[in-house]
Amino acid sequence: MYATSGPEAVTPIFSIIMLLVWLVFFVVGTAIALIIWCKLFSKAGYDWATGLLVLVPIANLVVAFYLAFADWPVLKELRQLRQQQYPNNPPAS
């Protein structure tokens, strides 16, 4: 029989509340991480939606390594513009 009062009655309610609090923190944390990854890819010159690959379990590691070691489109464009502006004598960077 279930107790309607006393410490035994508090345990299921407390567990449900803690589960809901944990769920809210998890969803907010995931949303913040997604915003950061999407903004990072956007600033690197890739499509912002590439940051959504962080949600895929193995792809999140591949995406992080790719972002760290790939030649970003923004940097390629910068090199091309510098080469056009200074064809014979590139400035020291």
KOLGU-4560 file (N, C-alpha, C; in nm, 3 decimals, padded with zeros to 5 digits):
<recs>
<n_xx: 00.084 n_yy: -00.118 n_zz: 00.000 ca_xx: 00.000 ca_yy: 00.000 ca_zz: 00.000 c_xx: 00.089 c_yy: 00.124 c_zz: 00.000 mol: A seq: 1 type: MET>
<n_xx: 00.049 n_yy: 00.228 n_zz: -00.072 ca_xx: 00.126 ca_yy: 00.352 ca_zz: -00.081 c_xx: 00.094 c_yy: 00.443 c_zz: 00.037 mol: A seq: 2 type: TYR>
<n_xx: 00.197 n_yy: 00.506 n_zz: 00.086 ca_xx: 00.178 ca_yy: 00.602 ca_zz: 00.195 c_xx: 00.141 c_yy: 00.737 c_zz: 00.138 mol: A seq: 3 type: ALA>
<n_xx: 00.044 n_yy: 00.802 n_zz: 00.199 ca_xx: 00.001 ca_yy: 00.933 ca_zz: 00.151 c_xx: 00.064 c_yy: 01.047 c_zz: 00.227 mol: A seq: 4 type: THR>
<n_xx: 00.131 n_yy: 01.013 n_zz: 00.337 ca_xx: 00.201 ca_yy: 01.117 ca_zz: 00.413 c_xx: 00.327 c_yy: 01.057 c_zz: 00.471 mol: A seq: 5 type: SER>
<n_xx: 00.415 n_yy: 01.142 n_zz: 00.512 ca_xx: 00.540 ca_yy: 01.094 ca_zz: 00.569 c_xx: 00.651 c_yy: 01.096 c_zz: 00.466 mol: A seq: 6 type: GLY>
<n_xx: 00.771 n_yy: 01.053 n_zz: 00.506 ca_xx: 00.887 ca_yy: 01.058 ca_zz: 00.416 c_xx: 00.874 c_yy: 00.966 c_zz: 00.295 mol: A seq: 7 type: PRO>
<n_xx: 00.798 n_yy: 00.860 n_zz: 00.305 ca_xx: 00.783 ca_yy: 00.768 ca_zz: 00.193 c_xx: 00.706 c_yy: 00.832 c_zz: 00.077 mol: A seq: 8 type: GLU>
<n_xx: 00.617 n_yy: 00.926 n_zz: 00.105 ca_xx: 00.537 ca_yy: 00.991 ca_zz: 00.002 c_xx: 00.617 c_yy: 01.098 c_zz: -00.072 mol: A seq: 9 type: ALA>
<n_xx: 00.720 n_yy: 01.152 n_zz: -00.010 ca_xx: 00.797 ca_yy: 01.260 ca_zz: -00.071 c_xx: 00.891 c_yy: 01.208 c_zz: -00.178 mol: A seq: 10 type: VAL>
<n_xx: 00.940 n_yy: 01.089 n_zz: -00.167 ca_xx: 01.042 ca_yy: 01.035 ca_zz: -00.256 c_xx: 01.000 c_yy: 01.034 c_zz: -00.404 mol: A seq: 11 type: THR>
<n_xx: 00.884 n_yy: 00.983 n_zz: -00.443 ca_xx: 00.849 ca_yy: 00.985 ca_zz: -00.586 c_xx: 00.832 c_yy: 01.127 c_zz: -00.641 mol: A seq: 12 type: PRO>
<n_xx: 00.775 n_yy: 01.216 n_zz: -00.562 ca_xx: 00.755 ca_yy: 01.353 ca_zz: -00.609 c_xx: 00.890 c_yy: 01.422 c_zz: -00.625 mol: A seq: 13 type: ILE>
<n_xx: 00.978 n_yy: 01.403 n_zz: -00.528 ca_xx: 01.111 ca_yy: 01.462 ca_zz: -00.535 c_xx: 01.188 c_yy: 01.408 c_zz: -00.656 mol: A seq: 14 type: PHE>
<n_xx: 01.176 n_yy: 01.281 n_zz: -00.682 ca_xx: 01.244 ca_yy: 01.221 ca_zz: -00.797 c_xx: 01.193 c_yy: 01.278 c_zz: -00.928 mol: A seq: 15 type: SER>
<n_xx: 01.065 n_yy: 01.297 n_zz: -00.939 ca_xx: 01.006 ca_yy: 01.354 ca_zz: -01.062 c_xx: 01.052 c_yy: 01.498 c_zz: -01.080 mol: A seq: 16 type: ILE>
<n_xx: 01.053 n_yy: 01.576 n_zz: -00.973 ca_xx: 01.097 ca_yy: 01.715 ca_zz: -00.981 c_xx: 01.244 c_yy: 01.722 c_zz: -01.020 mol: A seq: 17 type: ILE>
<n_xx: 01.326 n_yy: 01.638 n_zz: -00.961 ca_xx: 01.469 ca_yy: 01.638 ca_zz: -00.995 c_xx: 01.491 c_yy: 01.595 c_zz: -01.140 mol: A seq: 18 type: MET>
<n_xx: 01.413 n_yy: 01.501 n_zz: -01.188 ca_xx: 01.423 ca_yy: 01.459 ca_zz: -01.327 c_xx: 01.386 c_yy: 01.573 c_zz: -01.422 mol: A seq: 19 type: LEU>
<n_xx: 01.282 n_yy: 01.646 n_zz: -01.389 ca_xx: 01.241 ca_yy: 01.759 ca_zz: -01.472 c_xx: 01.346 c_yy: 01.871 c_zz: -01.471 mol: A seq: 20 type: LEU>
<n_xx: 01.403 n_yy: 01.897 n_zz: -01.354 ca_xx: 01.509 ca_yy: 02.000 ca_zz: -01.345 c_xx: 01.629 c_yy: 01.958 c_zz: -01.428 mol: A seq: 21 type: VAL>
<n_xx: 01.668 n_yy: 01.831 n_zz: -01.417 ca_xx: 01.781 ca_yy: 01.781 ca_zz: -01.495 c_xx: 01.750 c_yy: 01.791 c_zz: -01.644 mol: A seq: 22 type: TRP>
<n_xx: 01.628 n_yy: 01.759 n_zz: -01.684 ca_xx: 01.590 ca_yy: 01.765 ca_zz: -01.825 c_xx: 01.597 c_yy: 01.908 c_zz: -01.879 mol: A seq: 23 type: LEU>
<n_xx: 01.553 n_yy: 02.004 n_zz: -01.799 ca_xx: 01.559 ca_yy: 02.145 ca_zz: -01.842 c_xx: 01.704 c_yy: 02.189 c_zz: -01.860 mol: A seq: 24 type: VAL>
<n_xx: 01.791 n_yy: 02.155 n_zz: -01.764 ca_xx: 01.933 ca_yy: 02.190 ca_zz: -01.776 c_xx: 01.996 c_yy: 02.123 c_zz: -01.897 mol: A seq: 25 type: PHE>
<n_xx: 01.961 n_yy: 01.999 n_zz: -01.924 ca_xx: 02.015 ca_yy: 01.927 ca_zz: -02.039 c_xx: 01.973 c_yy: 01.993 c_zz: -02.170 mol: A seq: 26 type: PHE>
<n_xx: 01.846 n_yy: 02.028 n_zz: -02.181 ca_xx: 01.797 ca_yy: 02.090 ca_zz: -02.305 c_xx: 01.859 c_yy: 02.228 c_zz: -02.325 mol: A seq: 27 type: VAL>
<n_xx: 01.869 n_yy: 02.307 n_zz: -02.219 ca_xx: 01.929 ca_yy: 02.440 ca_zz: -02.229 c_xx: 02.078 c_yy: 02.429 c_zz: -02.265 mol: A seq: 28 type: VAL>
<n_xx: 02.148 n_yy: 02.337 n_zz: -02.200 ca_xx: 02.290 ca_yy: 02.318 ca_zz: -02.230 c_xx: 02.314 c_yy: 02.272 c_zz: -02.372 mol: A seq: 29 type: GLY>
<n_xx: 02.231 n_yy: 02.182 n_zz: -02.420 ca_xx: 02.243 ca_yy: 02.135 ca_zz: -02.559 c_xx: 02.214 c_yy: 02.248 c_zz: -02.657 mol: A seq: 30 type: THR>
<n_xx: 02.114 n_yy: 02.329 n_zz: -02.628 ca_xx: 02.081 ca_yy: 02.442 ca_zz: -02.716 c_xx: 02.196 c_yy: 02.542 c_zz: -02.722 mol: A seq: 31 type: ALA>
<n_xx: 02.256 n_yy: 02.570 n_zz: -02.608 ca_xx: 02.370 ca_yy: 02.664 ca_zz: -02.605 c_xx: 02.487 c_yy: 02.608 c_zz: -02.684 mol: A seq: 32 type: ILE>
<n_xx: 02.516 n_yy: 02.480 n_zz: -02.666 ca_xx: 02.627 ca_yy: 02.417 ca_zz: -02.740 c_xx: 02.600 c_yy: 02.420 c_zz: -02.891 mol: A seq: 33 type: ALA>
<n_xx: 02.476 n_yy: 02.395 n_zz: -02.931 ca_xx: 02.443 ca_yy: 02.399 ca_zz: -03.074 c_xx: 02.460 c_yy: 02.540 c_zz: -03.131 mol: A seq: 34 type: LEU>
<n_xx: 02.418 n_yy: 02.639 n_zz: -03.057 ca_xx: 02.433 ca_yy: 02.777 ca_zz: -03.103 c_xx: 02.581 c_yy: 02.810 c_zz: -03.121 mol: A seq: 35 type: ILE>
<n_xx: 02.664 n_yy: 02.767 n_zz: -03.026 ca_xx: 02.807 ca_yy: 02.795 ca_zz: -03.035 c_xx: 02.869 c_yy: 02.726 c_zz: -03.156 mol: A seq: 36 type: ILE>
<n_xx: 02.839 n_yy: 02.597 n_zz: -03.175 ca_xx: 02.896 ca_yy: 02.523 ca_zz: -03.289 c_xx: 02.848 c_yy: 02.581 c_zz: -03.422 mol: A seq: 37 type: TRP>
<n_xx: 02.720 n_yy: 02.615 n_zz: -03.432 ca_xx: 02.668 ca_yy: 02.671 ca_zz: -03.558 c_xx: 02.732 c_yy: 02.806 c_zz: -03.587 mol: A seq: 38 type: CYS>
<n_xx: 02.750 n_yy: 02.889 n_zz: -03.486 ca_xx: 02.814 ca_yy: 03.019 ca_zz: -03.505 c_xx: 02.961 c_yy: 03.003 c_zz: -03.542 mol: A seq: 39 type: LYS>
<n_xx: 03.028 n_yy: 02.905 n_zz: -03.482 ca_xx: 03.168 ca_yy: 02.879 ca_zz: -03.513 c_xx: 03.186 c_yy: 02.838 c_zz: -03.659 mol: A seq: 40 type: LEU>
<n_xx: 03.102 n_yy: 02.748 n_zz: -03.708 ca_xx: 03.110 ca_yy: 02.708 ca_zz: -03.848 c_xx: 03.076 c_yy: 02.824 c_zz: -03.941 mol: A seq: 41 type: PHE>
<n_xx: 02.981 n_yy: 02.905 n_zz: -03.903 ca_xx: 02.944 ca_yy: 03.020 ca_zz: -03.985 c_xx: 03.060 c_yy: 03.118 c_zz: -03.996 mol: A seq: 42 type: SER>
<n_xx: 03.129 n_yy: 03.145 n_zz: -03.888 ca_xx: 03.242 ca_yy: 03.239 ca_zz: -03.891 c_xx: 03.361 c_yy: 03.181 c_zz: -03.965 mol: A seq: 43 type: LYS>
<n_xx: 03.372 n_yy: 03.049 n_zz: -03.971 ca_xx: 03.482 ca_yy: 02.986 ca_zz: -04.043 c_xx: 03.458 c_yy: 02.986 c_zz: -04.193 mol: A seq: 44 type: ALA>
<n_xx: 03.336 n_yy: 03.018 n_zz: -04.235 ca_xx: 03.306 ca_yy: 03.023 ca_zz: -04.377 c_xx: 03.226 c_yy: 02.905 c_zz: -04.427 mol: A seq: 45 type: GLY>
<n_xx: 03.187 n_yy: 02.815 n_zz: -04.338 ca_xx: 03.104 ca_yy: 02.701 ca_zz: -04.376 c_xx: 02.958 c_yy: 02.735 c_zz: -04.353 mol: A seq: 46 type: TYR>
<n_xx: 02.870 n_yy: 02.647 n_zz: -04.400 ca_xx: 02.728 ca_yy: 02.665 ca_zz: -04.374 c_xx: 02.702 c_yy: 02.645 c_zz: -04.226 mol: A seq: 47 type: ASP>
<n_xx: 02.619 n_yy: 02.729 n_zz: -04.166 ca_xx: 02.593 ca_yy: 02.721 ca_zz: -04.023 c_xx: 02.532 c_yy: 02.587 c_zz: -03.983 mol: A seq: 48 type: TRP>
<n_xx: 02.458 n_yy: 02.524 n_zz: -04.073 ca_xx: 02.390 ca_yy: 02.399 ca_zz: -04.041 c_xx: 02.488 c_yy: 02.283 c_zz: -04.021 mol: A seq: 49 type: ALA>
<n_xx: 02.613 n_yy: 02.301 n_zz: -04.062 ca_xx: 02.713 ca_yy: 02.197 ca_zz: -04.038 c_xx: 02.734 c_yy: 02.176 c_zz: -03.888 mol: A seq: 50 type: THR>
<n_xx: 02.709 n_yy: 02.277 n_zz: -03.809 ca_xx: 02.720 ca_yy: 02.265 ca_zz: -03.664 c_xx: 02.620 c_yy: 02.168 c_zz: -03.604 mol: A seq: 51 type: GLY>
<n_xx: 02.513 n_yy: 02.138 n_zz: -03.675 ca_xx: 02.414 ca_yy: 02.043 ca_zz: -03.626 c_xx: 02.466 c_yy: 01.900 c_zz: -03.625 mol: A seq: 52 type: LEU>
<n_xx: 02.577 n_yy: 01.875 n_zz: -03.696 ca_xx: 02.637 ca_yy: 01.741 ca_zz: -03.694 c_xx: 02.690 c_yy: 01.704 c_zz: -03.556 mol: A seq: 53 type: LEU>
<n_xx: 02.702 n_yy: 01.802 n_zz: -03.468 ca_xx: 02.748 ca_yy: 01.775 ca_zz: -03.333 c_xx: 02.649 c_yy: 01.684 c_zz: -03.260 mol: A seq: 54 type: VAL>
<n_xx: 02.526 n_yy: 01.681 n_zz: -03.303 ca_xx: 02.425 ca_yy: 01.597 ca_zz: -03.239 c_xx: 02.444 c_yy: 01.449 c_zz: -03.271 mol: A seq: 55 type: LEU>
<n_xx: 02.515 n_yy: 01.417 n_zz: -03.379 ca_xx: 02.537 ca_yy: 01.278 ca_zz: -03.418 c_xx: 02.657 c_yy: 01.225 c_zz: -03.340 mol: A seq: 56 type: VAL>
<n_xx: 02.644 n_yy: 01.109 n_zz: -03.273 ca_xx: 02.748 ca_yy: 01.063 ca_zz: -03.180 c_xx: 02.890 c_yy: 01.054 c_zz: -03.235 mol: A seq: 57 type: PRO>
<n_xx: 02.916 n_yy: 00.988 n_zz: -03.344 ca_xx: 03.054 ca_yy: 00.976 ca_zz: -03.393 c_xx: 03.091 c_yy: 01.099 c_zz: -03.477 mol: A seq: 58 type: ILE>
<n_xx: 02.994 n_yy: 01.157 n_zz: -03.542 ca_xx: 03.020 ca_yy: 01.273 ca_zz: -03.628 c_xx: 03.069 c_yy: 01.393 c_zz: -03.547 mol: A seq: 59 type: ALA>
<n_xx: 03.033 n_yy: 01.402 n_zz: -03.420 ca_xx: 03.078 ca_yy: 01.518 ca_zz: -03.343 c_xx: 03.230 c_yy: 01.518 c_zz: -03.327 mol: A seq: 60 type: ASN>
<n_xx: 03.291 n_yy: 01.403 n_zz: -03.315 ca_xx: 03.437 ca_yy: 01.397 ca_zz: -03.308 c_xx: 03.500 c_yy: 01.430 c_zz: -03.443 mol: A seq: 61 type: LEU>
<n_xx: 03.443 n_yy: 01.375 n_zz: -03.549 ca_xx: 03.495 ca_yy: 01.401 ca_zz: -03.684 c_xx: 03.483 c_yy: 01.549 c_zz: -03.718 mol: A seq: 62 type: VAL>
<n_xx: 03.371 n_yy: 01.609 n_zz: -03.684 ca_xx: 03.348 ca_yy: 01.751 ca_zz: -03.713 c_xx: 03.448 c_yy: 01.838 c_zz: -03.637 mol: A seq: 63 type: VAL>
<n_xx: 03.475 n_yy: 01.805 n_zz: -03.512 ca_xx: 03.570 ca_yy: 01.884 ca_zz: -03.434 c_xx: 03.711 c_yy: 01.876 c_zz: -03.494 mol: A seq: 64 type: ALA>
<n_xx: 03.753 n_yy: 01.755 n_zz: -03.534 ca_xx: 03.885 ca_yy: 01.741 ca_zz: -03.597 c_xx: 03.889 c_yy: 01.812 c_zz: -03.732 mol: A seq: 65 type: PHE>
<n_xx: 03.782 n_yy: 01.802 n_zz: -03.809 ca_xx: 03.777 ca_yy: 01.868 ca_zz: -03.939 c_xx: 03.788 c_yy: 02.020 c_zz: -03.922 mol: A seq: 66 type: TYR>
<n_xx: 03.715 n_yy: 02.074 n_zz: -03.828 ca_xx: 03.720 ca_yy: 02.218 ca_zz: -03.806 c_xx: 03.858 c_yy: 02.262 c_zz: -03.759 mol: A seq: 67 type: LEU>
<n_xx: 03.923 n_yy: 02.179 n_zz: -03.681 ca_xx: 04.055 ca_yy: 02.216 ca_zz: -03.629 c_xx: 04.164 c_yy: 02.211 c_zz: -03.735 mol: A seq: 68 type: ALA>
<n_xx: 04.156 n_yy: 02.114 n_zz: -03.827 ca_xx: 04.268 ca_yy: 02.091 ca_zz: -03.918 c_xx: 04.240 c_yy: 02.124 c_zz: -04.065 mol: A seq: 69 type: PHE>
<n_xx: 04.118 n_yy: 02.152 n_zz: -04.102 ca_xx: 04.086 ca_yy: 02.183 ca_zz: -04.242 c_xx: 04.125 c_yy: 02.327 c_zz: -04.275 mol: A seq: 70 type: ALA>
<n_xx: 04.141 n_yy: 02.353 n_zz: -04.403 ca_xx: 04.169 ca_yy: 02.489 ca_zz: -04.449 c_xx: 04.036 c_yy: 02.561 c_zz: -04.465 mol: A seq: 71 type: ASP>
<n_xx: 04.009 n_yy: 02.658 n_zz: -04.380 ca_xx: 03.881 ca_yy: 02.726 ca_zz: -04.378 c_xx: 03.861 c_yy: 02.808 c_zz: -04.504 mol: A seq: 72 type: TRP>
<n_xx: 03.739 n_yy: 02.815 n_zz: -04.555 ca_xx: 03.710 ca_yy: 02.898 ca_zz: -04.673 c_xx: 03.744 c_yy: 03.046 c_zz: -04.651 mol: A seq: 73 type: PRO>
<n_xx: 03.726 n_yy: 03.094 n_zz: -04.531 ca_xx: 03.757 ca_yy: 03.235 ca_zz: -04.503 c_xx: 03.906 c_yy: 03.261 c_zz: -04.520 mol: A seq: 74 type: VAL>
<n_xx: 03.989 n_yy: 03.168 n_zz: -04.475 ca_xx: 04.134 ca_yy: 03.186 ca_zz: -04.488 c_xx: 04.180 c_yy: 03.171 c_zz: -04.633 mol: A seq: 75 type: LEU>
<n_xx: 04.115 n_yy: 03.082 n_zz: -04.709 ca_xx: 04.148 ca_yy: 03.070 ca_zz: -04.852 c_xx: 04.119 c_yy: 03.201 c_zz: -04.924 mol: A seq: 76 type: LYS>
<n_xx: 04.003 n_yy: 03.259 n_zz: -04.894 ca_xx: 03.966 ca_yy: 03.385 ca_zz: -04.957 c_xx: 04.063 c_yy: 03.497 c_zz: -04.918 mol: A seq: 77 type: GLU>
<n_xx: 04.106 n_yy: 03.499 n_zz: -04.793 ca_xx: 04.201 ca_yy: 03.600 ca_zz: -04.748 c_xx: 04.334 c_yy: 03.588 c_zz: -04.822 mol: A seq: 78 type: LEU>
<n_xx: 04.380 n_yy: 03.463 n_zz: -04.839 ca_xx: 04.506 ca_yy: 03.442 ca_zz: -04.913 c_xx: 04.492 c_yy: 03.489 c_zz: -05.058 mol: A seq: 79 type: ARG>
<n_xx: 04.378 n_yy: 03.460 n_zz: -05.120 ca_xx: 04.357 ca_yy: 03.503 ca_zz: -05.259 c_xx: 04.355 c_yy: 03.654 c_zz: -05.270 mol: A seq: 80 type: GLN>
<n_xx: 04.290 n_yy: 03.720 n_zz: -05.177 ca_xx: 04.284 ca_yy: 03.867 ca_zz: -05.181 c_xx: 04.421 c_yy: 03.929 c_zz: -05.158 mol: A seq: 81 type: LEU>
<n_xx: 04.498 n_yy: 03.871 n_zz: -05.068 ca_xx: 04.634 ca_yy: 03.923 ca_zz: -05.045 c_xx: 04.722 c_yy: 03.901 c_zz: -05.168 mol: A seq: 82 type: ARG>
<n_xx: 04.703 n_yy: 03.788 n_zz: -05.234 ca_xx: 04.782 ca_yy: 03.758 ca_zz: -05.353 c_xx: 04.747 c_yy: 03.855 c_zz: -05.466 mol: A seq: 83 type: GLN>
<n_xx: 04.620 n_yy: 03.893 n_zz: -05.477 ca_xx: 04.579 ca_yy: 03.988 ca_zz: -05.580 c_xx: 04.632 c_yy: 04.128 c_zz: -05.548 mol: A seq: 84 type: GLN>
<n_xx: 04.633 n_yy: 04.163 n_zz: -05.420 ca_xx: 04.675 ca_yy: 04.297 ca_zz: -05.382 c_xx: 04.827 c_yy: 04.312 c_zz: -05.387 mol: A seq: 85 type: GLN>
<n_xx: 04.898 n_yy: 04.207 n_zz: -05.345 ca_xx: 05.043 ca_yy: 04.210 ca_zz: -05.342 c_xx: 05.097 c_yy: 04.091 c_zz: -05.421 mol: A seq: 86 type: TYR>
<n_xx: 05.096 n_yy: 04.096 n_zz: -05.553 ca_xx: 05.134 ca_yy: 03.978 ca_zz: -05.632 c_xx: 05.282 c_yy: 03.940 c_zz: -05.619 mol: A seq: 87 type: PRO>
<n_xx: 05.372 n_yy: 04.036 n_zz: -05.602 ca_xx: 05.515 ca_yy: 04.006 ca_zz: -05.597 c_xx: 05.575 c_yy: 04.010 c_zz: -05.458 mol: A seq: 88 type: ASN>
<n_xx: 05.515 n_yy: 04.088 n_zz: -05.370 ca_xx: 05.572 ca_yy: 04.106 ca_zz: -05.237 c_xx: 05.462 c_yy: 04.093 c_zz: -05.132 mol: A seq: 89 type: ASN>
<n_xx: 05.434 n_yy: 03.972 n_zz: -05.086 ca_xx: 05.326 ca_yy: 03.957 ca_zz: -04.986 c_xx: 05.369 c_yy: 04.018 c_zz: -04.851 mol: A seq: 90 type: PRO>
<n_xx: 05.275 n_yy: 04.078 n_zz: -04.782 ca_xx: 05.309 ca_yy: 04.138 ca_zz: -04.652 c_xx: 05.332 c_yy: 04.029 c_zz: -04.548 mol: A seq: 91 type: PRO>
<n_xx: 05.414 n_yy: 04.063 n_zz: -04.448 ca_xx: 05.438 ca_yy: 03.968 ca_zz: -04.339 c_xx: 05.314 c_yy: 03.963 c_zz: -04.251 mol: A seq: 92 type: ALA>
<n_xx: 05.270 n_yy: 03.840 n_zz: -04.219 ca_xx: 05.148 ca_yy: 03.831 ca_zz: -04.138 c_xx: 05.173 c_yy: 03.772 c_zz: -04.005 mol: A seq: 93 type: SER>
</recs>
